[in-house]
Amino acid sequence: MNLSSYLDAERKKHGWSMNELGRRAGVSGAQVANVIGERSDPGLDFCLAVARALNVDPVYLLRLAGHLPPAPGDTADPILSECWRILSQLTDDERTVVVRMLRGLVEGKG
């Protein structure tokens, strides 16, 4: 996934036009349209503003835009990426507990 497809999917998910996403981010609708249409590269300020508007981790958007390298565990799925980020902040013992909980959820489905 790249920033263009992510932004287009998010704005549709929220029921926003490109102008509305721009308004909420404090950028022009034309800027949003140009980034989504891949006619211009998103700058750092654009990414930070849109991250605030979407209430998402700005690092994730900066990585999608190519301003930061991929992090270990980065995937096309933002939920899995966030899980990796959270797990990396836990102690070894805490990670072990989380893995046991996840295994229990998976085994309970079978």
N, C-alpha and C positions, 0 to 999 in steps of 0.2 A: 504494500500500500504506500502511496505517496501522499504528500500534503494536499494536493489538488483533489484526489478522490476522497480523502478523509473529510476535508472541509465540505465538499458537496454532499456527502452522505450525512454529516452532522447537521448542516443547515436544513436539509430535507426532513431529518428526524425531528427537528424542533418546529418544523412548519414555517421556516423563515425564508424569505427571499434573500437574494444576495445583498440587496440594499439594507434589509433588516439586520443581517449579520454584520454588515459594515457599520451601521448605526450603533449597534450594541458594542462593537469593538472600538468605535471612535475613528474608523477609517472610511474611505469612500466605498460605495457599492461598486464603483468601477474598479477599484483596487482588488476587491474580493473577486469580481468577475474575471479580471486579468490573471489572478493567481489560479483560480479554479480552471480557467481555460488554458492554463500553462502558457500565457502570452507574456508573463513577467515573473521574475523570481521574487519570492517573498523575502523581505528584509527581516532583520532581527526585531525591529520595533513592531512590524506587522504581526509576526508570530506571537510576540508577547501580548499584544492587544487582543488578538483573536483567542488566545488561550484563556485570557481573563473572561472574555465574552462567553466562551463555551464552558468555563469552569473546569478546565482540564490542566494537567501538569504541563507547564510551558516547555519543560525539557523534552517531553514526548513530541510536541509540535516542532521544536527546533531540530530534533533528530529526523522527523519526516521531511523537513525542508532541506536537510543536508547541511545544516549549520553545525551539527555535532555528529560525531561518529556513532554508529550503533552501540548500544550497551550490551553487555552479556545478557542473554536471555531475551533480547528484543525479538518480538514477533510481529506479524501483521495484526495481531489481536491486541488491542490496547488493554484489555482486562488481564491477559497473560503477562504483558509487559509490566503492568502495575503490580501484579502478584510477585513477579521476580524482584522488583524494586523493594517491595515491602519485606519479602523473605530475606533479602540481603542485609536488612537492617536489624534482623533478629539474632539472638545468640544461637549457638549450635543446639542447645537444649530446647529452646523455643521452636526452632525449625523442625526438630524431631517431633515435637508435639503436633505441629501443624501437619506434617506429613502423615502422622498416624490418623489424624482427624480426616484428612483427604482420603486415605485408604479405606477408612470406615465408611465414608460416604459412597465410594465406588463399590465396595463389597456389598453394601446394603441394597444396591440396585440389582444385584444378580440373583 
